[in-house]
Amino acid sequence: MTKELIHFVKYKRKQTGITQAEMADMAGVGLRFVRELEQGKQSLRLDKVNQVLKLFGHKLGPIPIEDRDEL
């Protein structure tokens, strides 16, 4: 997962004052998934990532690559 996503999720969770366990429960995902998301695990199910992001009114989508080195 990208650093921006990790920071966004952590920031929004802390801003709303909920714990990882509460966020997992509210999003309908496991606590382990939330921990792995916030730790930046590289392979996570995107549908579950979107379940978490939905709590904050967001979802994942395609982002254009601006730096040729990322290709």
N, CA, C and O atoms as a Maestro MAE file, in Angstrom:
{
 s_m_m2io_version
 :::
 2.0.0
}

f_m_ct {
 s_m_title
 :::
 protein
 m_atom[284] {
  # First column is atom index #
  i_m_mmod_type
  r_m_x_coord
  r_m_y_coord
  r_m_z_coord
  i_m_residue_number
  s_m_chain_name
  s_m_pdb_residue_name
  s_m_pdb_atom_name
  i_m_atomic_number
  :::
  1 25 0.841 -1.175 0.000 1 A "MET " " N  " 7
  2 3 0.000 0.000 0.000 1 A "MET " " CA " 6
  3 2 0.890 1.243 0.000 1 A "MET " " C  " 6
  4 15 2.019 1.222 0.491 1 A "MET " " O  " 8
  5 25 0.365 2.296 -0.549 2 A "THR " " N  " 7
  6 3 1.151 3.518 -0.612 2 A "THR " " CA " 6
  7 2 1.189 4.222 0.736 2 A "THR " " C  " 6
  8 15 0.295 4.071 1.570 2 A "THR " " O  " 8
  9 25 2.246 4.991 0.920 3 A "LYS " " N  " 7
  10 3 2.387 5.738 2.171 3 A "LYS " " CA " 6
  11 2 1.237 6.710 2.360 3 A "LYS " " C  " 6
  12 15 0.785 6.928 3.484 3 A "LYS " " O  " 8
  13 25 0.755 7.300 1.260 4 A "GLU " " N  " 7
  14 3 -0.354 8.259 1.363 4 A "GLU " " CA " 6
  15 2 -1.607 7.587 1.929 4 A "GLU " " C  " 6
  16 15 -2.305 8.160 2.765 4 A "GLU " " O  " 8
  17 25 -1.879 6.376 1.468 5 A "LEU " " N  " 7
  18 3 -3.052 5.645 1.951 5 A "LEU " " CA " 6
  19 2 -2.906 5.309 3.429 5 A "LEU " " C  " 6
  20 15 -3.840 5.480 4.213 5 A "LEU " " O  " 8
  21 25 -1.739 4.835 3.794 6 A "ILE " " N  " 7
  22 3 -1.483 4.479 5.193 6 A "ILE " " CA " 6
  23 2 -1.667 5.696 6.097 6 A "ILE " " C  " 6
  24 15 -2.355 5.623 7.116 6 A "ILE " " O  " 8
  25 25 -1.054 6.802 5.721 7 A "HIS " " N  " 7
  26 3 -1.163 8.025 6.523 7 A "HIS " " CA " 6
  27 2 -2.605 8.528 6.565 7 A "HIS " " C  " 6
  28 15 -3.067 8.990 7.608 7 A "HIS " " O  " 8
  29 25 -3.314 8.444 5.453 8 A "PHE " " N  " 7
  30 3 -4.705 8.896 5.413 8 A "PHE " " CA " 6
  31 2 -5.561 8.098 6.389 8 A "PHE " " C  " 6
  32 15 -6.305 8.674 7.183 8 A "PHE " " O  " 8
  33 25 -5.455 6.784 6.330 9 A "VAL " " N  " 7
  34 3 -6.272 5.934 7.201 9 A "VAL " " CA " 6
  35 2 -5.946 6.183 8.668 9 A "VAL " " C  " 6
  36 15 -6.852 6.336 9.488 9 A "VAL " " O  " 8
  37 25 -4.675 6.223 8.999 10 A "LYS " " N  " 7
  38 3 -4.285 6.480 10.395 10 A "LYS " " CA " 6
  39 2 -4.780 7.842 10.863 10 A "LYS " " C  " 6
  40 15 -5.329 7.972 11.957 10 A "LYS " " O  " 8
  41 25 -4.582 8.857 10.024 11 A "TYR " " N  " 7
  42 3 -4.991 10.213 10.381 11 A "TYR " " CA " 6
  43 2 -6.499 10.280 10.606 11 A "TYR " " C  " 6
  44 15 -6.946 10.818 11.620 11 A "TYR " " O  " 8
  45 25 -7.281 9.749 9.688 12 A "LYS " " N  " 7
  46 3 -8.741 9.812 9.803 12 A "LYS " " CA " 6
  47 2 -9.230 9.019 11.016 12 A "LYS " " C  " 6
  48 15 -10.159 9.444 11.703 12 A "LYS " " O  " 8
  49 25 -8.611 7.875 11.277 13 A "ARG " " N  " 7
  50 3 -9.017 7.082 12.439 13 A "ARG " " CA " 6
  51 2 -8.748 7.855 13.718 13 A "ARG " " C  " 6
  52 15 -9.606 7.928 14.598 13 A "ARG " " O  " 8
  53 25 -7.564 8.427 13.822 14 A "LYS " " N  " 7
  54 3 -7.215 9.174 15.030 14 A "LYS " " CA " 6
  55 2 -8.038 10.450 15.146 14 A "LYS " " C  " 6
  56 15 -8.412 10.857 16.246 14 A "LYS " " O  " 8
  57 25 -8.320 11.080 14.008 15 A "GLN " " N  " 7
  58 3 -9.126 12.307 14.002 15 A "GLN " " CA " 6
  59 2 -10.533 12.044 14.526 15 A "GLN " " C  " 6
  60 15 -11.120 12.881 15.211 15 A "GLN " " O  " 8
  61 25 -11.061 10.875 14.197 16 A "THR " " N  " 7
  62 3 -12.409 10.532 14.664 16 A "THR " " CA " 6
  63 2 -12.402 9.924 16.059 16 A "THR " " C  " 6
  64 15 -13.459 9.714 16.653 16 A "THR " " O  " 8
  65 25 -11.213 9.642 16.584 17 A "GLY " " N  " 7
  66 3 -11.100 9.141 17.952 17 A "GLY " " CA " 6
  67 2 -11.508 7.698 18.134 17 A "GLY " " C  " 6
  68 15 -11.968 7.316 19.210 17 A "GLY " " O  " 8
  69 25 -11.346 6.881 17.090 18 A "ILE " " N  " 7
  70 3 -11.705 5.471 17.225 18 A "ILE " " CA " 6
  71 2 -10.449 4.614 17.237 18 A "ILE " " C  " 6
  72 15 -9.416 4.985 16.679 18 A "ILE " " O  " 8
  73 25 -10.560 3.473 17.877 19 A "THR " " N  " 7
  74 3 -9.447 2.535 17.938 19 A "THR " " CA " 6
  75 2 -9.432 1.686 16.674 19 A "THR " " C  " 6
  76 15 -10.375 1.701 15.883 19 A "THR " " O  " 8
  77 25 -8.349 0.951 16.505 20 A "GLN " " N  " 7
  78 3 -8.286 0.032 15.369 20 A "GLN " " CA " 6
  79 2 -9.399 -1.003 15.455 20 A "GLN " " C  " 6
  80 15 -10.005 -1.351 14.441 20 A "GLN " " O  " 8
  81 25 -9.669 -1.492 16.649 21 A "ALA " " N  " 7
  82 3 -10.726 -2.496 16.831 21 A "ALA " " CA " 6
  83 2 -12.096 -1.916 16.480 21 A "ALA " " C  " 6
  84 15 -12.908 -2.584 15.839 21 A "ALA " " O  " 8
  85 25 -12.349 -0.692 16.894 22 A "GLU " " N  " 7
  86 3 -13.626 -0.049 16.568 22 A "GLU " " CA " 6
  87 2 -13.757 0.171 15.065 22 A "GLU " " C  " 6
  88 15 -14.826 -0.044 14.493 22 A "GLU " " O  " 8
  89 25 -12.672 0.598 14.428 23 A "MET " " N  " 7
  90 3 -12.716 0.823 12.992 23 A "MET " " CA " 6
  91 2 -12.962 -0.483 12.252 23 A "MET " " C  " 6
  92 15 -13.741 -0.521 11.300 23 A "MET " " O  " 8
  93 25 -12.310 -1.542 12.679 24 A "ALA " " N  " 7
  94 3 -12.516 -2.851 12.061 24 A "ALA " " CA " 6
  95 2 -13.979 -3.270 12.173 24 A "ALA " " C  " 6
  96 15 -14.577 -3.731 11.201 24 A "ALA " " O  " 8
  97 25 -14.539 -3.107 13.350 25 A "ASP " " N  " 7
  98 3 -15.930 -3.473 13.576 25 A "ASP " " CA " 6
  99 2 -16.877 -2.629 12.717 25 A "ASP " " C  " 6
  100 15 -17.808 -3.157 12.108 25 A "ASP " " O  " 8
  101 25 -16.637 -1.344 12.674 26 A "MET " " N  " 7
  102 3 -17.497 -0.441 11.905 26 A "MET " " CA " 6
  103 2 -17.416 -0.715 10.397 26 A "MET " " C  " 6
  104 15 -18.404 -0.562 9.680 26 A "MET " " O  " 8
  105 25 -16.244 -1.116 9.929 27 A "ALA " " N  " 7
  106 3 -16.043 -1.359 8.498 27 A "ALA " " CA " 6
  107 2 -16.407 -2.789 8.102 27 A "ALA " " C  " 6
  108 15 -16.526 -3.092 6.915 27 A "ALA " " O  " 8
  109 25 -16.583 -3.660 9.081 28 A "GLY " " N  " 7
  110 3 -16.905 -5.048 8.774 28 A "GLY " " CA " 6
  111 2 -15.698 -5.849 8.301 28 A "GLY " " C  " 6
  112 15 -15.828 -6.774 7.499 28 A "GLY " " O  " 8
  113 25 -14.523 -5.484 8.808 29 A "VAL " " N  " 7
  114 3 -13.299 -6.216 8.496 29 A "VAL " " CA " 6
  115 2 -12.662 -6.655 9.806 29 A "VAL " " C  " 6
  116 15 -13.061 -6.202 10.878 29 A "VAL " " O  " 8
  117 25 -11.686 -7.523 9.720 30 A "GLY " " N  " 7
  118 3 -11.009 -7.996 10.914 30 A "GLY " " CA " 6
  119 2 -9.989 -7.007 11.443 30 A "GLY " " C  " 6
  120 15 -9.459 -6.182 10.699 30 A "GLY " " O  " 8
  121 25 -9.722 -7.099 12.728 31 A "LEU " " N  " 7
  122 3 -8.714 -6.246 13.363 31 A "LEU " " CA " 6
  123 2 -7.349 -6.476 12.715 31 A "LEU " " C  " 6
  124 15 -6.591 -5.529 12.503 31 A "LEU " " O  " 8
  125 25 -7.043 -7.717 12.405 32 A "ARG " " N  " 7
  126 3 -5.768 -8.029 11.751 32 A "ARG " " CA " 6
  127 2 -5.636 -7.265 10.437 32 A "ARG " " C  " 6
  128 15 -4.565 -6.746 10.125 32 A "ARG " " O  " 8
  129 25 -6.725 -7.195 9.665 33 A "PHE " " N  " 7
  130 3 -6.695 -6.473 8.399 33 A "PHE " " CA " 6
  131 2 -6.367 -5.001 8.628 33 A "PHE " " C  " 6
  132 15 -5.540 -4.434 7.914 33 A "PHE " " O  " 8
  133 25 -6.999 -4.383 9.606 34 A "VAL " " N  " 7
  134 3 -6.756 -2.965 9.906 34 A "VAL " " CA " 6
  135 2 -5.299 -2.759 10.307 34 A "VAL " " C  " 6
  136 15 -4.661 -1.805 9.861 34 A "VAL " " O  " 8
  137 25 -4.778 -3.634 11.132 35 A "ARG " " N  " 7
  138 3 -3.381 -3.516 11.547 35 A "ARG " " CA " 6
  139 2 -2.445 -3.642 10.347 35 A "ARG " " C  " 6
  140 15 -1.491 -2.876 10.211 35 A "ARG " " O  " 8
  141 25 -2.722 -4.608 9.485 36 A "GLU " " N  " 7
  142 3 -1.881 -4.795 8.298 36 A "GLU " " CA " 6
  143 2 -1.986 -3.600 7.355 36 A "GLU " " C  " 6
  144 15 -0.992 -3.202 6.748 36 A "GLU " " O  " 8
  145 25 -3.171 -3.029 7.228 37 A "LEU " " N  " 7
  146 3 -3.363 -1.846 6.395 37 A "LEU " " CA " 6
  147 2 -2.534 -0.687 6.931 37 A "LEU " " C  " 6
  148 15 -1.829 -0.025 6.170 37 A "LEU " " O  " 8
  149 25 -2.613 -0.440 8.220 38 A "GLU " " N  " 7
  150 3 -1.885 0.677 8.822 38 A "GLU " " CA " 6
  151 2 -0.379 0.434 8.884 38 A "GLU " " C  " 6
  152 15 0.393 1.380 9.038 38 A "GLU " " O  " 8
  153 25 0.041 -0.813 8.767 39 A "GLN " " N  " 7
  154 3 1.473 -1.126 8.761 39 A "GLN " " CA " 6
  155 2 2.031 -1.163 7.345 39 A "GLN " " C  " 6
  156 15 3.238 -1.309 7.156 39 A "GLN " " O  " 8
  157 25 1.154 -1.030 6.346 40 A "GLY " " N  " 7
  158 3 1.621 -0.953 4.967 40 A "GLY " " CA " 6
  159 2 1.853 -2.279 4.281 40 A "GLY " " C  " 6
  160 15 2.676 -2.365 3.370 40 A "GLY " " O  " 8
  161 25 1.144 -3.321 4.699 41 A "LYS " " N  " 7
  162 3 1.288 -4.618 4.025 41 A "LYS " " CA " 6
  163 2 1.032 -4.422 2.534 41 A "LYS " " C  " 6
  164 15 0.080 -3.745 2.147 41 A "LYS " " O  " 8
  165 25 1.870 -5.007 1.710 42 A "GLN " " N  " 7
  166 3 1.822 -4.787 0.270 42 A "GLN " " CA " 6
  167 2 0.663 -5.493 -0.427 42 A "GLN " " C  " 6
  168 15 0.201 -5.020 -1.465 42 A "GLN " " O  " 8
  169 25 0.189 -6.593 0.106 43 A "SER " " N  " 7
  170 3 -0.891 -7.319 -0.575 43 A "SER " " CA " 6
  171 2 -2.129 -7.389 0.325 43 A "SER " " C  " 6
  172 15 -2.209 -8.203 1.244 43 A "SER " " O  " 8
  173 25 -3.075 -6.522 0.032 44 A "LEU " " N  " 7
  174 3 -4.336 -6.490 0.761 44 A "LEU " " CA " 6
  175 2 -5.481 -6.519 -0.239 44 A "LEU " " C  " 6
  176 15 -5.338 -6.042 -1.365 44 A "LEU " " O  " 8
  177 25 -6.598 -7.068 0.162 45 A "ARG " " N  " 7
  178 3 -7.770 -7.104 -0.711 45 A "ARG " " CA " 6
  179 2 -8.336 -5.694 -0.861 45 A "ARG " " C  " 6
  180 15 -8.650 -5.030 0.127 45 A "ARG " " O  " 8
  181 25 -8.458 -5.253 -2.099 46 A "LEU " " N  " 7
  182 3 -8.925 -3.891 -2.357 46 A "LEU " " CA " 6
  183 2 -10.367 -3.685 -1.931 46 A "LEU " " C  " 6
  184 15 -10.734 -2.582 -1.525 46 A "LEU " " O  " 8
  185 25 -11.192 -4.716 -2.012 47 A "ASP " " N  " 7
  186 3 -12.569 -4.553 -1.568 47 A "ASP " " CA " 6
  187 2 -12.622 -4.233 -0.074 47 A "ASP " " C  " 6
  188 15 -13.456 -3.443 0.366 47 A "ASP " " O  " 8
  189 25 -11.735 -4.845 0.697 48 A "LYS " " N  " 7
  190 3 -11.699 -4.567 2.135 48 A "LYS " " CA " 6
  191 2 -11.106 -3.185 2.412 48 A "LYS " " C  " 6
  192 15 -11.546 -2.491 3.329 48 A "LYS " " O  " 8
  193 25 -10.112 -2.788 1.621 49 A "VAL " " N  " 7
  194 3 -9.565 -1.433 1.768 49 A "VAL " " CA " 6
  195 2 -10.686 -0.431 1.538 49 A "VAL " " C  " 6
  196 15 -10.809 0.543 2.280 49 A "VAL " " O  " 8
  197 25 -11.499 -0.658 0.524 50 A "ASN " " N  " 7
  198 3 -12.614 0.246 0.245 50 A "ASN " " CA " 6
  199 2 -13.667 0.222 1.349 50 A "ASN " " C  " 6
  200 15 -14.317 1.238 1.593 50 A "ASN " " O  " 8
  201 25 -13.850 -0.901 2.012 51 A "GLN " " N  " 7
  202 3 -14.776 -0.947 3.144 51 A "GLN " " CA " 6
  203 2 -14.310 0.007 4.238 51 A "GLN " " C  " 6
  204 15 -15.123 0.705 4.844 51 A "GLN " " O  " 8
  205 25 -13.008 0.039 4.492 52 A "VAL " " N  " 7
  206 3 -12.453 0.937 5.503 52 A "VAL " " CA " 6
  207 2 -12.568 2.382 5.029 52 A "VAL " " C  " 6
  208 15 -13.019 3.246 5.782 52 A "VAL " " O  " 8
  209 25 -12.165 2.652 3.788 53 A "LEU " " N  " 7
  210 3 -12.203 4.021 3.275 53 A "LEU " " CA " 6
  211 2 -13.619 4.582 3.232 53 A "LEU " " C  " 6
  212 15 -13.814 5.790 3.371 53 A "LEU " " O  " 8
  213 25 -14.601 3.718 3.041 54 A "LYS " " N  " 7
  214 3 -15.997 4.160 2.982 54 A "LYS " " CA " 6
  215 2 -16.411 4.858 4.279 54 A "LYS " " C  " 6
  216 15 -17.261 5.749 4.260 54 A "LYS " " O  " 8
  217 25 -15.815 4.458 5.399 55 A "LEU " " N  " 7
  218 3 -16.116 5.104 6.680 55 A "LEU " " CA " 6
  219 2 -15.821 6.603 6.639 55 A "LEU " " C  " 6
  220 15 -16.441 7.390 7.353 55 A "LEU " " O  " 8
  221 25 -14.864 6.981 5.791 56 A "PHE " " N  " 7
  222 3 -14.426 8.368 5.719 56 A "PHE " " CA " 6
  223 2 -14.865 9.042 4.424 56 A "PHE " " C  " 6
  224 15 -14.366 10.110 4.069 56 A "PHE " " O  " 8
  225 25 -15.807 8.405 3.720 57 A "GLY " " N  " 7
  226 3 -16.350 8.991 2.505 57 A "GLY " " CA " 6
  227 2 -15.409 8.938 1.312 57 A "GLY " " C  " 6
  228 15 -15.460 9.809 0.444 57 A "GLY " " O  " 8
  229 25 -14.550 7.926 1.259 58 A "HIS " " N  " 7
  230 3 -13.583 7.787 0.168 58 A "HIS " " CA " 6
  231 2 -13.584 6.369 -0.386 58 A "HIS " " C  " 6
  232 15 -14.150 5.458 0.219 58 A "HIS " " O  " 8
  233 25 -12.945 6.187 -1.547 59 A "LYS " " N  " 7
  234 3 -12.699 4.870 -2.114 59 A "LYS " " CA " 6
  235 2 -11.456 4.960 -2.984 59 A "LYS " " C  " 6
  236 15 -11.057 6.042 -3.413 59 A "LYS " " O  " 8
  237 25 -10.850 3.802 -3.236 60 A "LEU " " N  " 7
  238 3 -9.668 3.746 -4.096 60 A "LEU " " CA " 6
  239 2 -10.078 3.874 -5.544 60 A "LEU " " C  " 6
  240 15 -11.179 3.483 -5.932 60 A "LEU " " O  " 8
  241 25 -9.187 4.422 -6.332 61 A "GLY " " N  " 7
  242 3 -9.421 4.521 -7.759 61 A "GLY " " CA " 6
  243 2 -8.109 4.637 -8.493 61 A "GLY " " C  " 6
  244 15 -7.059 4.793 -7.870 61 A "GLY " " O  " 8
  245 25 -8.153 4.564 -9.806 62 A "PRO " " N  " 7
  246 3 -6.910 4.679 -10.585 62 A "PRO " " CA " 6
  247 2 -6.347 6.092 -10.513 62 A "PRO " " C  " 6
  248 15 -7.075 7.082 -10.595 62 A "PRO " " O  " 8
  249 25 -5.046 6.154 -10.358 63 A "ILE " " N  " 7
  250 3 -4.339 7.432 -10.283 63 A "ILE " " CA " 6
  251 2 -3.285 7.434 -11.381 63 A "ILE " " C  " 6
  252 15 -2.499 6.492 -11.483 63 A "ILE " " O  " 8
  253 25 -3.257 8.476 -12.202 64 A "PRO " " N  " 7
  254 3 -2.253 8.516 -13.272 64 A "PRO " " CA " 6
  255 2 -0.837 8.528 -12.702 64 A "PRO " " C  " 6
  256 15 -0.567 9.167 -11.685 64 A "PRO " " O  " 8
  257 25 0.054 7.814 -13.373 65 A "ILE " " N  " 7
  258 3 1.462 7.811 -12.986 65 A "ILE " " CA " 6
  259 2 2.133 8.979 -13.679 65 A "ILE " " C  " 6
  260 15 2.135 9.069 -14.907 65 A "ILE " " O  " 8
  261 25 2.699 9.869 -12.890 66 A "GLU " " N  " 7
  262 3 3.331 11.066 -13.432 66 A "GLU " " CA " 6
  263 2 4.832 10.903 -13.613 66 A "GLU " " C  " 6
  264 15 5.448 11.596 -14.423 66 A "GLU " " O  " 8
  265 25 5.407 9.995 -12.865 67 A "ASP " " N  " 7
  266 3 6.843 9.787 -12.906 67 A "ASP " " CA " 6
  267 2 7.147 8.527 -13.720 67 A "ASP " " C  " 6
  268 15 6.722 7.436 -13.339 67 A "ASP " " O  " 8
  269 25 7.856 8.655 -14.805 68 A "ARG " " N  " 7
  270 3 8.164 7.511 -15.676 68 A "ARG " " CA " 6
  271 2 8.913 6.423 -14.930 68 A "ARG " " C  " 6
  272 15 8.862 5.258 -15.324 68 A "ARG " " O  " 8
  273 25 9.610 6.784 -13.854 69 A "ASP " " N  " 7
  274 3 10.361 5.789 -13.079 69 A "ASP " " CA " 6
  275 2 9.432 4.817 -12.359 69 A "ASP " " C  " 6
  276 15 9.869 3.742 -11.947 69 A "ASP " " O  " 8
  277 25 8.155 5.176 -12.201 70 A "GLU " " N  " 7
  278 3 7.209 4.299 -11.511 70 A "GLU " " CA " 6
  279 2 6.677 3.200 -12.415 70 A "GLU " " C  " 6
  280 15 6.074 2.248 -11.921 70 A "GLU " " O  " 8
  281 25 6.877 3.299 -13.705 71 A "LEU " " N  " 7
  282 3 6.369 2.309 -14.658 71 A "LEU " " CA " 6
  283 2 7.116 1.011 -14.580 71 A "LEU " " C  " 6
  284 15 6.808 0.076 -15.319 71 A "LEU " " O  " 8
  :::
 }
 m_bond[283] {
  # First column is bond index #
  i_m_from
  i_m_to
  i_m_order
  :::
  1 1 2 1
  2 2 3 1
  3 3 4 2
  4 3 5 1
  5 5 6 1
  6 6 7 1
  7 7 8 2
  8 7 9 1
  9 9 10 1
  10 10 11 1
  11 11 12 2
  12 11 13 1
  13 13 14 1
  14 14 15 1
  15 15 16 2
  16 15 17 1
  17 17 18 1
  18 18 19 1
  19 19 20 2
  20 19 21 1
  21 21 22 1
  22 22 23 1
  23 23 24 2
  24 23 25 1
  25 25 26 1
  26 26 27 1
  27 27 28 2
  28 27 29 1
  29 29 30 1
  30 30 31 1
  31 31 32 2
  32 31 33 1
  33 33 34 1
  34 34 35 1
  35 35 36 2
  36 35 37 1
  37 37 38 1
  38 38 39 1
  39 39 40 2
  40 39 41 1
  41 41 42 1
  42 42 43 1
  43 43 44 2
  44 43 45 1
  45 45 46 1
  46 46 47 1
  47 47 48 2
  48 47 49 1
  49 49 50 1
  50 50 51 1
  51 51 52 2
  52 51 53 1
  53 53 54 1
  54 54 55 1
  55 55 56 2
  56 55 57 1
  57 57 58 1
  58 58 59 1
  59 59 60 2
  60 59 61 1
  61 61 62 1
  62 62 63 1
  63 63 64 2
  64 63 65 1
  65 65 66 1
  66 66 67 1
  67 67 68 2
  68 67 69 1
  69 69 70 1
  70 70 71 1
  71 71 72 2
  72 71 73 1
  73 73 74 1
  74 74 75 1
  75 75 76 2
  76 75 77 1
  77 77 78 1
  78 78 79 1
  79 79 80 2
  80 79 81 1
  81 81 82 1
  82 82 83 1
  83 83 84 2
  84 83 85 1
  85 85 86 1
  86 86 87 1
  87 87 88 2
  88 87 89 1
  89 89 90 1
  90 90 91 1
  91 91 92 2
  92 91 93 1
  93 93 94 1
  94 94 95 1
  95 95 96 2
  96 95 97 1
  97 97 98 1
  98 98 99 1
  99 99 100 2
  100 99 101 1
  101 101 102 1
  102 102 103 1
  103 103 104 2
  104 103 105 1
  105 105 106 1
  106 106 107 1
  107 107 108 2
  108 107 109 1
  109 109 110 1
  110 110 111 1
  111 111 112 2
  112 111 113 1
  113 113 114 1
  114 114 115 1
  115 115 116 2
  116 115 117 1
  117 117 118 1
  118 118 119 1
  119 119 120 2
  120 119 121 1
  121 121 122 1
  122 122 123 1
  123 123 124 2
  124 123 125 1
  125 125 126 1
  126 126 127 1
  127 127 128 2
  128 127 129 1
  129 129 130 1
  130 130 131 1
  131 131 132 2
  132 131 133 1
  133 133 134 1
  134 134 135 1
  135 135 136 2
  136 135 137 1
  137 137 138 1
  138 138 139 1
  139 139 140 2
  140 139 141 1
  141 141 142 1
  142 142 143 1
  143 143 144 2
  144 143 145 1
  145 145 146 1
  146 146 147 1
  147 147 148 2
  148 147 149 1
  149 149 150 1
  150 150 151 1
  151 151 152 2
  152 151 153 1
  153 153 154 1
  154 154 155 1
  155 155 156 2
  156 155 157 1
  157 157 158 1
  158 158 159 1
  159 159 160 2
  160 159 161 1
  161 161 162 1
  162 162 163 1
  163 163 164 2
  164 163 165 1
  165 165 166 1
  166 166 167 1
  167 167 168 2
  168 167 169 1
  169 169 170 1
  170 170 171 1
  171 171 172 2
  172 171 173 1
  173 173 174 1
  174 174 175 1
  175 175 176 2
  176 175 177 1
  177 177 178 1
  178 178 179 1
  179 179 180 2
  180 179 181 1
  181 181 182 1
  182 182 183 1
  183 183 184 2
  184 183 185 1
  185 185 186 1
  186 186 187 1
  187 187 188 2
  188 187 189 1
  189 189 190 1
  190 190 191 1
  191 191 192 2
  192 191 193 1
  193 193 194 1
  194 194 195 1
  195 195 196 2
  196 195 197 1
  197 197 198 1
  198 198 199 1
  199 199 200 2
  200 199 201 1
  201 201 202 1
  202 202 203 1
  203 203 204 2
  204 203 205 1
  205 205 206 1
  206 206 207 1
  207 207 208 2
  208 207 209 1
  209 209 210 1
  210 210 211 1
  211 211 212 2
  212 211 213 1
  213 213 214 1
  214 214 215 1
  215 215 216 2
  216 215 217 1
  217 217 218 1
  218 218 219 1
  219 219 220 2
  220 219 221 1
  221 221 222 1
  222 222 223 1
  223 223 224 2
  224 223 225 1
  225 225 226 1
  226 226 227 1
  227 227 228 2
  228 227 229 1
  229 229 230 1
  230 230 231 1
  231 231 232 2
  232 231 233 1
  233 233 234 1
  234 234 235 1
  235 235 236 2
  236 235 237 1
  237 237 238 1
  238 238 239 1
  239 239 240 2
  240 239 241 1
  241 241 242 1
  242 242 243 1
  243 243 244 2
  244 243 245 1
  245 245 246 1
  246 246 247 1
  247 247 248 2
  248 247 249 1
  249 249 250 1
  250 250 251 1
  251 251 252 2
  252 251 253 1
  253 253 254 1
  254 254 255 1
  255 255 256 2
  256 255 257 1
  257 257 258 1
  258 258 259 1
  259 259 260 2
  260 259 261 1
  261 261 262 1
  262 262 263 1
  263 263 264 2
  264 263 265 1
  265 265 266 1
  266 266 267 1
  267 267 268 2
  268 267 269 1
  269 269 270 1
  270 270 271 1
  271 271 272 2
  272 271 273 1
  273 273 274 1
  274 274 275 1
  275 275 276 2
  276 275 277 1
  277 277 278 1
  278 278 279 1
  279 279 280 2
  280 279 281 1
  281 281 282 1
  282 282 283 1
  283 283 284 2
  :::
 }
}
